[in-house]
Amino acid sequence: MIVIRTATIDDAEQKGRVHYKTWKETYTGLMNSTYLDNMNVEKCINIARKYPENTLVADINNEIVGFACYGQCRDNGMEEYGEIIAVYVLKDYQKQGIGKMLMEACIKKLNCYDKICLWVLNTNHNAISFYKKLGFQFNGDEKHEILVTPIIELRMVNSINNISSL
């Protein structure tokens, strides 16, 4: 049985391991390998310990298989938006509705906002397809970052009314 619940500080190690593994599974071939090679489990566990708030985990038999983070949009001029900051599910557990369950739980937490946004790597076609199925659309905003080599993230938005009808 899949349980979506609020993460606790006791989840930091498992959540960090999921973070690390999903980044390797998701971004290998989509991002510079040097950047991914510099990422390690300890860094991800430390991130989980440092930022435990606004995190939901997907738990199956006391094993975390995915997580999502949410909050007020962090970008200037977008304060009226809620933001899905991260959604990651281990590859072995994808296509089972866990990502959708995490998204729905985040959206419930963000119900004080009329609009929701998220950033997605422009080459992550699986994620883009997933978000489009949930009603998210590109709004034209791009973010260019250098992670050893340049990457481009695209902003997707949706109204909470469209999402809540899932």
C-alpha positions as CSV (number, residue, x, y, z in Angstrom):
1,M,0.0,0.0,0.0
2,I,1.3,3.4,-0.9
3,V,1.1,6.1,1.8
4,I,1.7,9.7,0.9
5,R,2.8,11.5,4.1
6,T,4.6,14.5,5.4
7,A,8.3,13.8,5.7
8,T,10.0,13.9,9.1
9,I,13.6,14.5,10.0
10,D,13.9,10.7,10.6
11,D,13.2,10.3,6.8
12,A,16.3,12.3,5.8
13,E,18.5,9.3,5.1
14,Q,16.0,7.4,3.0
15,K,14.8,10.6,1.2
16,G,18.4,11.6,0.5
17,R,19.1,8.1,-1.0
18,V,16.0,8.4,-3.2
19,H,17.1,11.9,-4.3
20,Y,20.5,10.7,-5.3
21,K,19.3,7.6,-7.1
22,T,16.5,9.4,-9.0
23,W,18.8,12.1,-10.1
24,K,21.1,9.4,-11.6
25,E,18.2,7.6,-13.1
26,T,16.5,10.7,-14.5
27,Y,19.3,13.0,-15.6
28,T,22.0,10.5,-17.0
29,G,22.2,11.4,-20.6
30,L,20.2,14.7,-20.1
31,M,22.8,16.6,-18.1
32,N,26.6,16.8,-18.0
33,S,28.0,13.6,-16.5
34,T,30.7,15.6,-14.6
35,Y,28.0,17.4,-12.6
36,L,26.2,14.1,-11.9
37,D,29.4,12.4,-11.0
38,N,30.1,15.1,-8.3
39,M,26.7,14.5,-6.7
40,N,26.8,11.9,-3.9
41,V,24.5,10.3,-1.4
42,E,25.9,12.2,1.5
43,K,25.2,15.6,-0.2
44,C,21.6,14.5,-0.8
45,I,21.1,13.3,2.8
46,N,22.5,16.6,4.1
47,I,20.0,18.5,1.9
48,A,17.2,16.4,3.3
49,R,18.3,17.2,6.8
50,K,18.8,20.9,6.1
51,Y,15.4,21.3,4.3
52,P,12.9,18.9,5.8
53,E,9.9,21.3,5.6
54,N,7.3,21.2,2.8
55,T,8.3,17.7,1.8
56,L,6.0,14.8,1.2
57,V,7.2,11.2,0.8
58,A,5.7,8.2,-0.9
59,D,6.1,5.3,1.6
60,I,5.6,1.6,0.8
61,N,6.1,-0.7,3.7
62,N,8.2,1.9,5.5
63,E,10.4,2.4,2.5
64,I,10.5,5.8,0.8
65,V,10.2,5.3,-3.0
66,G,9.5,8.9,-4.0
67,F,9.2,12.5,-2.7
68,A,7.9,15.9,-3.6
69,C,8.6,19.4,-2.3
70,Y,6.3,22.4,-2.5
71,G,6.0,26.0,-1.3
72,Q,5.4,29.6,-2.4
73,C,7.0,30.3,-5.7
74,R,10.6,31.4,-5.1
75,D,10.8,33.7,-8.1
76,N,10.5,37.5,-8.0
77,G,7.1,38.6,-9.3
78,M,5.5,35.2,-8.9
79,E,4.7,35.3,-5.2
80,E,1.0,34.7,-5.9
81,Y,1.9,31.2,-7.3
82,G,2.4,28.0,-5.4
83,E,5.4,26.0,-6.7
84,I,6.0,22.3,-7.1
85,I,9.8,22.4,-6.4
86,A,10.6,18.7,-6.9
87,V,8.9,15.4,-7.7
88,Y,11.0,12.3,-7.9
89,V,10.0,8.6,-7.9
90,L,12.4,5.7,-8.2
91,K,12.4,4.2,-11.6
92,D,11.2,0.8,-10.3
93,Y,8.1,2.5,-8.9
94,Q,7.2,4.8,-11.9
95,K,4.0,4.3,-13.9
96,Q,2.1,3.2,-10.8
97,G,0.4,6.5,-10.1
98,I,2.8,7.5,-7.3
99,G,4.0,10.7,-9.1
100,K,0.4,11.7,-9.6
101,M,-0.4,11.0,-5.9
102,L,2.5,13.2,-4.8
103,M,1.4,16.0,-7.1
104,E,-2.2,15.8,-5.8
105,A,-0.9,15.9,-2.2
106,C,1.3,18.9,-3.0
107,I,-1.6,20.7,-4.7
108,K,-3.8,20.2,-1.6
109,K,-1.1,21.8,0.5
110,L,-0.9,24.7,-2.0
111,N,-4.7,25.3,-2.1
112,C,-4.3,28.8,-0.8
113,Y,-2.9,29.7,-4.3
114,D,-4.9,30.2,-7.4
115,K,-2.0,29.1,-9.7
116,I,0.8,26.6,-9.5
117,C,4.1,26.6,-11.3
118,L,7.1,24.3,-11.7
119,W,10.4,24.2,-13.6
120,V,11.3,21.3,-15.8
121,L,14.5,20.6,-17.7
122,N,13.9,21.2,-21.4
123,T,15.3,17.8,-22.4
124,N,13.3,15.8,-19.8
125,H,10.5,14.7,-22.2
126,N,9.1,12.2,-19.7
127,A,8.5,14.8,-17.1
128,I,7.1,17.3,-19.6
129,S,4.6,14.7,-20.8
130,F,3.7,13.9,-17.2
131,Y,3.1,17.5,-16.3
132,K,1.1,18.1,-19.6
133,K,-1.2,15.2,-18.7
134,L,-1.9,17.0,-15.4
135,G,-2.8,20.2,-17.3
136,F,0.4,22.2,-17.0
137,Q,1.4,24.4,-19.9
138,F,4.5,26.3,-20.8
139,N,4.3,30.0,-20.1
140,G,7.3,31.1,-22.1
141,D,9.7,31.6,-19.1
142,E,13.1,30.0,-19.3
143,K,15.9,29.7,-16.8
144,H,19.5,29.2,-18.0
145,E,22.0,27.7,-15.5
146,I,25.5,26.5,-15.7
147,L,26.0,23.0,-14.2
148,V,29.4,22.4,-15.7
149,T,27.6,23.0,-19.0
150,P,24.6,25.1,-19.7
151,I,21.1,23.7,-19.1
152,I,17.7,25.2,-19.8
153,E,14.7,24.9,-17.6
154,L,11.2,25.8,-18.7
155,R,8.4,27.1,-16.5
156,M,5.0,25.3,-16.6
157,V,1.9,26.7,-15.0
158,N,-1.6,25.6,-14.2
159,S,-4.6,27.0,-12.4
160,I,-5.4,25.2,-9.2
161,N,-9.0,24.7,-10.5
162,N,-7.7,22.7,-13.5
163,I,-5.5,20.6,-11.3
164,S,-8.0,19.8,-8.5
165,S,-10.3,18.1,-11.1
166,L,-7.8,15.3,-11.6
